[in-house]
Structure formats: C-alpha cells, structure tokens
Amino acid sequence: MKKFIRILGAIILWLIAVGIFQAYKPLPSGVDYTGHTRGISANDASFLYDLAYEKDGERIHEQHVFDRIFAHIRDAERYILIDMFLFNSYLGNAGSSYRNLSHELTAHLMDAKKRSPEIRIDVITDPINIVYGGDHSPEMEMLKACGINVITTDLKPLRDSNPVYSAFWRTFIHWFGNSPGGLFPHPFSATGPDVSLRTYLNLINFKANHRKIFMADSADSYVSVITSANPHDASSAHSNVALEIRGNIASDLYETEKGLASFSGAQLSVVNFDEIPVSDEVLRVQALTEEAIHWAAMDEINSASSGDSISMAMFYLSERNIINALKSAAARGVKIRLVLDPNKDAFGYEKTGIPNRPVAGELVNETRGMIQVRWYKTMGEQFHSKMILIERSGESTIILGSANLTRRNLRNYNLELDVMLKGKNNARIFSDIRQYFDRIWTNPDGIYTTGYDAYKDDSVMKKVIYNIQERTGLSSF
C-alpha cells in the first residue's frame, strides 16, 4: 500500500510539474509578435463586413469579405499566403449552409495555380480541419495535389491553456498519435466517418491556430486582409468584419507566419519584400499577435478619458483584465457601447449564453448602466465579429482581427492575429466603421440588434461556471 501511495504521489507531482511548465514555457518564434508601425495613405485601408439581419420578415445577407479575397486571388501573379482556422465543409448539426465557402476558396486557389503555375501559394490551417488526424480533408488534399504548399499547424509547441487536462494528455496520450477510423461519432459532422477516442482526447486540449489572414501581391505592392471570418461552410452566414490594407504590413504578417511554419516543421515560400514608399502617410497600422493584442487593447482602454468613446463588436468577451478596464473607463466618464453575440447558436446546437451573458450582467450592473449592451439578433448563425473602436478628440483607433477578448485568445495560448490602425477621426476608414457600428446599434434599415433585457441573465450558477472556465481554461471560449 505504501508503495502504491509513493507511486501515485510521484505521478501527481510529475503531472503538476508538466502542467506548470507547459503553461509557462518559452514561446516559439512568431508568437506574441509586435510588428513595425507602418505609415499608409488614406486609400490604403478599407473596412469590410458580412452582415445577416432581418428586414420586412426576410433574412438578408450582405457579404463582402471572401468576395474581396476571391477577387485578390484572381488578380495575384506571384504570391499568396493564407492562414485560416476553419477551412472545411463540416456542418455540425446545421444540416445545410448558406454558402460552400470551403469549396469556393479551394477552387479559386486551384484556378490561380493552374492559371500561373509559377505562382507560390502557402496555405496554413489548424489541425481541427483534419479532426486532429482523425479524418481526411478533401480541401487540403486537392490543394496539395495542385502543387500548393499546405501546412498543418503543430500545436504542441504552444503553451497549454487547460493544464490540468493537458498535463495528463502530454504524459499518457499524445505518444499514440492518431489516424482515421474508430468507434466514436464524428465531432463536427453528423454524416462524417467515425473517429477514434484519441481524436476527442486531443480536442479537449482546447487549443488552436485561430488566425484568419490573407495576403497576395497586387500590382507593384501587396494587399492583406485581416478578418474574423473563416472559409467554413457552417460559418458562411455569420456576421464578420475585416480590414483590407495595402503596403508594407504584408512583410510583418509574413514574418510571424514564417515562425509558425517553422515550429510546425515546414517552410513558407521564399519571398523578398521591397519597401514600398508611401507619399501620404495619414494612417498608422501595426500587426499584433497573441498577448501583444491584449496589451494594446489594455493601453487603449486605460488611456481613454471622459468624453472619449469605446464601441465594441465581439463574439466572446470574458478576459478579466479587459472587463475590469472597461468598468474603470466607464467610471472615468468614457462612453461605452457593446454589441455582443448572445452565445446561443453553434452550428445547429444550442449554447448556454456563457460567457457573454454573465459578463454583460456584471458590466451593466456594476456600472449602473453606464456601459450599454445590445445583443446581435442571431437566427442560427453567429455574430462573429471581433472589433474595438476607440474614439478620442482628434484621433481614432481600431483593433480588429481573429482575437476574441478571452484568456485563451489573449494570453499566449491560442495563435491569434489582429491589426491596430490609428489616424484622424475624419479619415474615411473610421467614418465607415462608425457608420457600420451605428447601423447595427440603431437598426435604421432592418433588425440587427435587440436590447439588453432580451438576453439578460443574472444566474448565479452561470457566473460561477463562467469564472471557473475562464480562470482554468476548461472551456471552448
């Protein structure tokens, strides 16, 4: 019995040591990256969005993000780089999709390669698209067959956001690898093949390459699209946002993606970026990844003062530093408006409202309504945008990209990429973003959002569950 207790104690100590190390180990190259501050002209930045809303009893879809990406693929001649989290046709329990985005993107990339065989194309994806080795990806196989460089991100070098479980997985499970086939239902498709238990054991690590970027050559420059949107069939009706930026920021995106490819055991195509002179630098743009996004957002919120405003459109809001910073900003007299997803829809499944509903309750109640919240009125799809707009006297700042405001997204666990854009308030890009936000806030030409009371939820149990999940990493947000 004593021998058993000593062995058990040694195993527990080992798991604790593994959990601590894997949660705080050094980051691989390309993670927590802050790019150069780049000057661009007013015409080099454009705001794109997808919206699903109700008008006269009919569901309307306005979609611009991937249509613009597809146009850039058609125009590219030398190089294309894509890093997308969800790039597959899995529908979950939804049954059907609004668009077959994964097929559309695959076809456009294959056409580009056939049209210009010398063009270099790098596609980076998350292992969720091969179900962590438990299924094949027809999209990736077609791209590879066409001569396109496809890289599946190796997530093991990243830190563990769920260390209590991941320490067990790293010690006992991951050595067995994974392969297609098994006895368990497909986690992402009601019609997909059965998978192994190893697939589910990998999935519970709750870790991802969550980035969503596109870049390509465009005439004598490069164009980049940084977005919240995925080329994923079941996500094709979601509301999303994007920034399209021309110029030298492409080299910063390439640099951080090169590090990601390297620690995944692969290489990007060799590309030389010549500095492109800008004659009229009226905007400043910077690429940010992982925790660099967190500190940039914190700096912007904490520096806002009375008379300034913060407008946020967000799929998930749960990170404690951001929440406390918003409450402090409201106390200083900053006007704060939040449009949040009600966290009720997920590919045909019903969600519980965590984390946004308990977080919204905290923000509204503790500031006595100084922080205003509206819910996007989803109908099966999601309000998937991730955007913060800070307006001060004379200057505005936008932070936009893949990152939800959660511990996993902002604290060097997931791979994320945002851009921060600054400039004068009267710049066209900020006018377009303000117009977008006011439109979904005030419902002038359709039903986009509904009032806070529609999904108000003061459940103590949900508050407890949210706090446990946010602090431990035992969650999918």
C-alpha positions as CSV (number, residue, x, y, z in Angstrom):
1,M,0.0,0.0,0.0
2,K,2.8,2.4,0.9
3,K,4.5,1.6,-2.4
4,F,1.3,2.4,-4.3
5,I,0.9,5.7,-2.4
6,R,4.5,6.7,-3.3
7,I,4.0,5.8,-7.0
8,L,0.7,7.7,-7.0
9,G,2.3,10.7,-5.3
10,A,5.2,10.7,-7.8
11,I,2.7,10.6,-10.7
12,I,0.8,13.5,-9.2
13,L,3.9,15.6,-8.7
14,W,5.0,14.8,-12.3
15,L,1.7,15.9,-13.7
16,I,1.8,19.1,-11.6
17,A,5.3,19.8,-12.9
18,V,4.3,19.1,-16.5
19,G,1.2,21.3,-16.2
20,I,3.2,24.3,-14.8
21,F,6.0,24.0,-17.3
22,Q,3.6,23.6,-20.3
23,A,1.5,26.6,-19.2
24,Y,4.6,28.9,-18.8
25,K,7.3,27.5,-21.1
26,P,9.1,29.8,-23.6
27,L,7.1,30.7,-26.7
28,P,8.2,29.5,-30.1
29,S,9.2,32.0,-32.8
30,G,6.4,34.1,-34.3
31,V,4.3,34.1,-31.2
32,D,3.5,37.2,-29.2
33,Y,4.7,39.3,-32.1
34,T,4.5,43.1,-32.4
35,G,5.1,44.3,-36.0
36,H,6.5,47.6,-37.1
37,T,4.3,50.7,-37.1
38,R,3.7,51.3,-40.8
39,G,2.5,54.6,-42.3
40,I,-0.1,54.1,-45.1
41,S,-2.3,56.5,-47.1
42,A,-6.0,57.0,-46.5
43,N,-6.8,55.0,-49.6
44,D,-4.7,52.0,-48.5
45,A,-7.1,50.9,-45.8
46,S,-10.7,49.6,-46.3
47,F,-13.3,48.2,-43.9
48,L,-15.2,45.1,-45.0
49,Y,-18.0,43.3,-43.3
50,D,-20.6,40.5,-43.6
51,L,-24.0,41.0,-42.0
52,A,-27.0,38.8,-41.5
53,Y,-30.2,40.6,-40.4
54,E,-33.9,40.7,-40.7
55,K,-35.9,43.1,-42.9
56,D,-39.6,43.0,-43.6
57,G,-39.7,39.5,-42.2
58,E,-36.9,38.2,-44.5
59,R,-33.4,37.2,-43.6
60,I,-30.9,39.4,-45.5
61,H,-27.2,38.6,-46.1
62,E,-24.7,41.2,-47.1
63,Q,-21.3,39.6,-47.7
64,H,-18.1,41.3,-48.8
65,V,-15.1,39.6,-47.0
66,F,-14.5,36.5,-49.0
67,D,-15.8,38.0,-52.3
68,R,-13.0,40.6,-51.9
69,I,-10.4,37.8,-51.1
70,F,-11.5,35.8,-54.1
71,A,-11.0,38.9,-56.3
72,H,-7.5,39.3,-55.0
73,I,-6.7,35.7,-55.7
74,R,-7.8,36.2,-59.3
75,D,-5.5,39.2,-59.6
76,A,-2.5,37.7,-57.9
77,E,0.5,36.7,-60.1
78,R,3.5,36.0,-57.8
79,Y,2.5,35.0,-54.2
80,I,-0.5,34.2,-52.0
81,L,-0.4,33.4,-48.2
82,I,-3.5,32.2,-46.3
83,D,-3.8,31.2,-42.7
84,M,-7.3,30.2,-41.7
85,F,-8.6,28.4,-38.6
86,L,-11.7,26.7,-40.0
87,F,-11.3,25.7,-43.7
88,N,-13.7,22.8,-44.1
89,S,-17.2,21.8,-45.1
90,Y,-18.3,20.3,-41.8
91,L,-21.8,21.4,-40.8
92,G,-22.1,20.2,-37.3
93,N,-25.9,19.7,-36.7
94,A,-26.9,22.5,-39.0
95,G,-27.9,20.3,-42.0
96,S,-27.2,22.9,-44.6
97,S,-25.1,26.0,-45.2
98,Y,-25.6,29.4,-46.7
99,R,-22.5,29.1,-48.9
100,N,-20.0,26.4,-49.7
101,L,-17.1,28.7,-48.8
102,S,-14.5,26.0,-48.4
103,H,-15.2,24.8,-51.9
104,E,-15.1,28.3,-53.3
105,L,-11.8,29.1,-51.7
106,T,-10.3,25.8,-52.8
107,A,-11.5,26.3,-56.4
108,H,-10.1,29.9,-56.5
109,L,-6.7,28.8,-55.2
110,M,-6.5,25.8,-57.7
111,D,-7.5,28.1,-60.5
112,A,-4.7,30.5,-59.6
113,K,-2.2,27.7,-59.6
114,K,-3.4,26.4,-63.0
115,R,-3.5,29.9,-64.5
116,S,0.0,30.8,-63.3
117,P,2.0,27.6,-62.5
118,E,4.9,29.7,-61.2
119,I,2.8,31.4,-58.5
120,R,3.8,30.4,-55.0
121,I,0.9,29.7,-52.6
122,D,1.2,28.9,-48.9
123,V,-1.9,27.7,-47.0
124,I,-1.7,27.3,-43.2
125,T,-4.5,25.6,-41.3
126,D,-5.4,24.3,-37.9
127,P,-5.4,20.5,-37.2
128,I,-9.2,20.8,-36.5
129,N,-9.6,20.6,-40.3
130,I,-8.2,17.1,-40.3
131,V,-10.1,16.4,-37.0
132,Y,-6.7,16.1,-35.2
133,G,-5.7,13.3,-37.5
134,G,-9.0,11.5,-37.2
135,D,-10.3,12.3,-40.7
136,H,-9.1,13.4,-44.2
137,S,-9.5,16.9,-45.5
138,P,-10.6,16.8,-49.2
139,E,-9.9,20.5,-49.5
140,M,-6.3,20.1,-48.3
141,E,-5.7,17.0,-50.4
142,M,-6.9,18.8,-53.6
143,L,-4.6,21.8,-52.8
144,K,-1.6,19.6,-52.3
145,A,-2.3,17.7,-55.5
146,C,-2.3,21.0,-57.3
147,G,1.2,21.9,-56.0
148,I,0.2,24.2,-53.3
149,N,2.2,24.2,-50.0
150,V,-0.2,23.2,-47.3
151,I,1.0,23.4,-43.6
152,T,-1.0,22.0,-40.7
153,T,0.0,23.8,-37.5
154,D,1.7,21.8,-34.8
155,L,0.0,23.0,-31.6
156,K,2.3,21.0,-29.2
157,P,5.0,23.7,-29.0
158,L,2.3,26.2,-27.8
159,R,1.5,26.7,-24.1
160,D,-1.4,24.8,-22.6
161,S,-4.5,26.8,-21.7
162,N,-6.0,23.8,-20.0
163,P,-3.0,22.5,-18.0
164,V,-5.0,20.2,-15.6
165,Y,-6.0,18.1,-18.5
166,S,-3.2,18.7,-20.9
167,A,-0.6,17.5,-18.5
168,F,-2.3,14.1,-18.4
169,W,-2.6,14.2,-22.3
170,R,1.1,15.0,-22.8
171,T,2.2,12.4,-20.3
172,F,0.0,9.4,-21.3
173,I,-1.9,10.1,-24.6
174,H,-0.1,12.1,-27.3
175,W,2.5,9.4,-27.9
176,F,-0.1,7.3,-29.6
177,G,-0.7,9.8,-32.4
178,N,-4.0,9.5,-34.3
179,S,-5.4,8.0,-37.6
180,P,-8.7,8.0,-39.4
181,G,-11.3,5.5,-38.3
182,G,-12.7,4.4,-35.0
183,L,-15.8,3.8,-32.9
184,F,-16.9,7.3,-31.9
185,P,-19.2,9.7,-33.8
186,H,-17.5,12.5,-35.8
187,P,-17.4,15.6,-33.6
188,F,-18.0,18.1,-36.3
189,S,-20.3,16.3,-38.8
190,A,-23.5,14.3,-38.4
191,T,-22.6,12.4,-41.6
192,G,-18.9,12.2,-41.2
193,P,-17.0,8.9,-40.5
194,D,-16.5,7.6,-37.0
195,V,-13.3,8.6,-35.3
196,S,-11.1,7.3,-32.6
197,L,-11.1,8.2,-28.9
198,R,-7.7,9.8,-29.5
199,T,-9.5,12.5,-31.5
200,Y,-11.6,13.5,-28.6
201,L,-8.7,13.3,-26.2
202,N,-6.8,15.7,-28.4
203,L,-9.7,18.1,-28.9
204,I,-10.1,18.6,-25.1
205,N,-6.8,20.5,-25.0
206,F,-8.9,23.4,-26.3
207,K,-6.1,25.0,-28.3
208,A,-6.0,26.3,-31.8
209,N,-4.3,28.3,-34.5
210,H,-7.2,30.7,-34.6
211,R,-5.7,33.2,-37.0
212,K,-7.5,34.4,-40.1
213,I,-5.4,36.3,-42.6
214,F,-4.9,36.6,-46.4
215,M,-2.2,38.3,-48.3
216,A,-1.2,38.5,-52.0
217,D,0.8,40.5,-54.5
218,S,-1.2,43.3,-56.1
219,A,0.3,45.2,-58.9
220,D,3.6,46.6,-57.5
221,S,2.5,46.2,-53.9
222,Y,0.8,43.7,-51.6
223,V,-2.7,43.6,-50.2
224,S,-3.6,42.0,-46.9
225,V,-7.0,41.1,-45.4
226,I,-7.1,40.6,-41.6
227,T,-10.5,39.2,-40.6
228,S,-12.7,37.4,-38.1
229,A,-14.2,35.3,-40.9
230,N,-13.5,31.6,-41.7
231,P,-13.8,29.8,-45.1
232,H,-16.1,27.3,-43.3
233,D,-19.4,26.2,-44.8
234,A,-21.3,26.1,-41.4
235,S,-19.9,29.6,-40.6
236,S,-20.8,31.1,-44.0
237,A,-23.9,33.0,-42.8
238,H,-22.0,34.6,-39.8
239,S,-21.6,38.3,-39.4
240,N,-17.9,39.2,-39.6
241,V,-15.5,42.2,-40.0
242,A,-12.2,42.7,-41.8
243,L,-9.6,45.3,-42.7
244,E,-8.1,45.3,-46.1
245,I,-4.7,47.0,-46.1
246,R,-2.2,47.7,-48.9
247,G,1.5,48.1,-48.3
248,N,4.4,47.0,-46.2
249,I,2.4,45.4,-43.4
250,A,2.5,42.3,-45.6
251,S,6.1,41.7,-44.6
252,D,5.2,41.7,-40.9
253,L,2.4,39.2,-41.5
254,Y,4.8,37.0,-43.5
255,E,7.4,37.2,-40.7
256,T,5.1,35.9,-37.9
257,E,3.7,33.3,-40.2
258,K,7.2,32.1,-41.1
259,G,7.8,31.4,-37.4
260,L,4.6,29.4,-37.2
261,A,5.5,27.4,-40.2
262,S,9.0,26.7,-38.8
263,F,7.8,25.3,-35.4
264,S,5.3,23.2,-37.4
265,G,8.2,21.5,-39.2
266,A,7.6,23.3,-42.5
267,Q,8.7,26.4,-44.5
268,L,7.0,29.2,-46.3
269,S,7.9,30.0,-49.9
270,V,10.9,32.4,-50.0
271,V,9.6,35.9,-50.7
272,N,11.5,39.2,-50.7
273,F,9.6,42.2,-49.7
274,D,10.8,45.5,-51.1
275,E,9.8,48.5,-49.0
276,I,7.0,50.4,-50.8
277,P,7.3,54.2,-50.4
278,V,4.1,56.0,-49.2
279,S,3.8,59.6,-50.2
280,D,0.8,60.5,-47.9
281,E,1.2,58.7,-44.6
282,V,-2.0,59.7,-42.8
283,L,-2.7,56.4,-41.1
284,R,-0.6,54.1,-38.9
285,V,-1.0,50.4,-38.9
286,Q,0.6,47.6,-36.8
287,A,0.3,43.8,-36.8
288,L,-0.2,42.2,-33.4
289,T,-0.4,38.6,-32.3
290,E,-1.5,36.8,-29.1
291,E,-0.6,38.7,-25.9
292,A,0.6,41.7,-27.8
293,I,-3.1,42.2,-28.7
294,H,-4.0,42.1,-25.1
295,W,-1.6,44.8,-24.0
296,A,-2.5,47.0,-27.0
297,A,-6.2,46.8,-26.1
298,M,-5.5,47.4,-22.4
299,D,-3.4,50.5,-23.2
300,E,-6.1,51.9,-25.5
301,I,-8.9,51.3,-23.0
302,N,-6.9,52.6,-20.0
303,S,-5.9,55.8,-21.8
304,A,-9.4,56.7,-22.7
305,S,-10.8,59.6,-20.7
306,S,-14.0,61.5,-20.1
307,G,-15.6,62.5,-23.4
308,D,-13.9,59.6,-25.3
309,S,-15.9,56.6,-26.5
310,I,-15.4,52.9,-26.9
311,S,-17.5,50.8,-29.3
312,M,-17.0,47.1,-29.3
313,A,-18.5,44.3,-31.5
314,M,-17.5,41.0,-30.0
315,F,-18.3,37.3,-30.3
316,Y,-16.7,36.4,-26.9
317,L,-15.9,38.8,-24.0
318,S,-14.5,37.2,-20.9
319,E,-10.9,38.2,-20.1
320,R,-10.8,39.7,-16.6
321,N,-8.3,42.5,-17.2
322,I,-10.3,43.8,-20.2
323,I,-13.5,43.6,-18.2
324,N,-12.0,45.5,-15.2
325,A,-10.5,48.1,-17.6
326,L,-13.9,48.7,-19.2
327,K,-15.5,49.2,-15.8
328,S,-12.8,51.7,-14.8
329,A,-13.1,53.5,-18.1
330,A,-16.9,53.9,-17.5
331,A,-16.2,55.3,-14.1
332,R,-13.9,57.9,-15.7
333,G,-16.8,59.1,-18.0
334,V,-15.9,57.1,-21.1
335,K,-19.0,56.3,-23.2
336,I,-19.0,52.5,-23.8
337,R,-21.3,50.6,-26.2
338,L,-21.0,46.9,-26.6
339,V,-22.7,44.7,-29.3
340,L,-22.3,41.1,-28.2
341,D,-23.3,37.7,-29.6
342,P,-25.9,36.2,-27.2
343,N,-23.9,32.9,-27.3
344,K,-27.0,30.8,-28.1
345,D,-26.2,29.3,-31.6
346,A,-23.4,26.9,-32.6
347,F,-23.9,25.1,-35.9
348,G,-27.3,23.7,-35.1
349,Y,-26.6,23.2,-31.3
350,E,-27.9,25.5,-28.5
351,K,-25.4,27.2,-26.3
352,T,-25.9,28.3,-22.7
353,G,-25.1,32.0,-23.1
354,I,-21.7,31.7,-21.3
355,P,-19.5,33.8,-21.2
356,N,-21.3,36.9,-22.7
357,R,-24.5,36.9,-20.7
358,P,-22.9,36.7,-17.2
359,V,-20.2,39.2,-18.3
360,A,-22.8,41.6,-19.7
361,G,-24.7,41.4,-16.4
362,E,-21.6,42.3,-14.5
363,L,-20.7,45.2,-16.7
364,V,-24.2,46.7,-16.7
365,N,-25.0,46.1,-13.1
366,E,-21.7,47.2,-11.6
367,T,-21.6,50.4,-13.7
368,R,-25.3,51.1,-13.1
369,G,-26.0,51.1,-16.8
370,M,-23.1,53.4,-17.8
371,I,-21.9,50.6,-20.0
372,Q,-24.6,50.0,-22.6
373,V,-25.1,46.5,-24.1
374,R,-27.1,45.4,-27.1
375,W,-27.3,41.8,-28.4
376,Y,-27.0,40.9,-32.0
377,K,-30.2,39.2,-33.1
378,T,-28.8,35.9,-34.5
379,M,-31.1,33.3,-36.0
380,G,-29.0,30.1,-36.2
381,E,-25.8,31.9,-37.3
382,Q,-23.4,33.8,-35.0
383,F,-22.3,37.5,-34.6
384,H,-18.7,36.5,-35.1
385,S,-17.1,40.0,-35.3
386,K,-14.0,40.9,-33.1
387,M,-13.5,44.7,-33.2
388,I,-12.8,47.5,-30.8
389,L,-13.1,51.2,-31.9
390,I,-11.7,53.9,-29.6
391,E,-12.6,57.5,-30.4
392,R,-10.7,60.4,-28.8
393,S,-10.7,64.1,-29.6
394,G,-9.0,64.2,-33.0
395,E,-7.9,60.6,-33.3
396,S,-9.4,57.1,-33.6
397,T,-8.0,53.6,-33.1
398,I,-9.4,50.3,-34.4
399,I,-8.2,46.9,-33.2
400,L,-9.6,44.1,-35.4
401,G,-8.9,40.5,-36.3
402,S,-9.2,37.0,-35.1
403,A,-9.0,37.5,-31.4
404,N,-11.9,37.2,-29.0
405,L,-11.4,39.0,-25.7
406,T,-10.8,35.9,-23.7
407,R,-8.0,34.5,-21.7
408,R,-7.2,31.8,-24.3
409,N,-7.2,34.2,-27.1
410,L,-5.1,37.0,-25.4
411,R,-2.7,35.3,-23.1
412,N,-0.4,33.4,-25.5
413,Y,-2.3,30.1,-25.7
414,N,-4.2,30.3,-29.0
415,L,-2.5,31.7,-32.1
416,E,-4.2,35.0,-32.9
417,L,-3.6,37.9,-35.3
418,D,-5.1,41.4,-35.2
419,V,-4.1,44.8,-36.6
420,M,-4.2,48.1,-34.8
421,L,-5.0,51.1,-37.1
422,K,-4.7,54.7,-35.9
423,G,-5.5,58.0,-37.6
424,K,-7.5,61.2,-37.6
425,N,-11.2,60.9,-36.8
426,N,-12.2,62.3,-40.2
427,A,-10.3,59.6,-42.2
428,R,-12.7,57.6,-44.4
429,I,-11.9,54.3,-42.8
430,F,-13.1,55.5,-39.4
431,S,-16.2,57.1,-40.9
432,D,-17.1,53.7,-42.5
433,I,-16.6,51.8,-39.2
434,R,-18.6,54.4,-37.2
435,Q,-21.4,54.1,-39.8
436,Y,-21.3,50.3,-39.5
437,F,-21.5,50.4,-35.8
438,D,-24.3,53.0,-35.6
439,R,-26.2,50.9,-38.2
440,I,-26.2,47.7,-36.1
441,W,-26.8,49.7,-32.9
442,T,-29.8,51.8,-34.1
443,N,-31.5,49.4,-36.6
444,P,-32.3,52.1,-39.2
445,D,-33.0,49.8,-42.1
446,G,-33.5,46.4,-40.6
447,I,-33.4,44.4,-37.3
448,Y,-29.7,43.9,-36.3
449,T,-29.7,44.1,-32.6
450,T,-32.0,43.9,-29.6
451,G,-31.9,45.5,-26.2
452,Y,-30.0,44.2,-23.2
453,D,-33.2,42.8,-21.5
454,A,-33.8,40.3,-24.3
455,Y,-30.9,38.1,-23.0
456,K,-30.4,39.5,-19.6
457,D,-29.3,36.6,-17.3
458,D,-28.3,37.1,-13.7
459,S,-28.0,33.4,-13.0
460,V,-25.5,32.9,-10.1
461,M,-24.7,29.4,-11.4
462,K,-23.7,30.7,-14.8
463,K,-21.5,33.3,-13.2
464,V,-19.7,30.6,-11.2
465,I,-19.3,28.4,-14.3
466,Y,-18.0,31.3,-16.4
467,N,-15.4,32.2,-13.8
468,I,-14.2,28.6,-13.3
469,Q,-13.9,28.1,-17.1
470,E,-12.2,31.5,-17.8
471,R,-9.6,31.0,-15.0
472,T,-8.9,27.3,-15.6
473,G,-9.1,27.0,-19.4
474,L,-11.6,24.2,-19.1
475,S,-13.8,25.7,-21.9
476,S,-14.0,26.2,-25.6
477,F,-14.0,30.0,-25.5
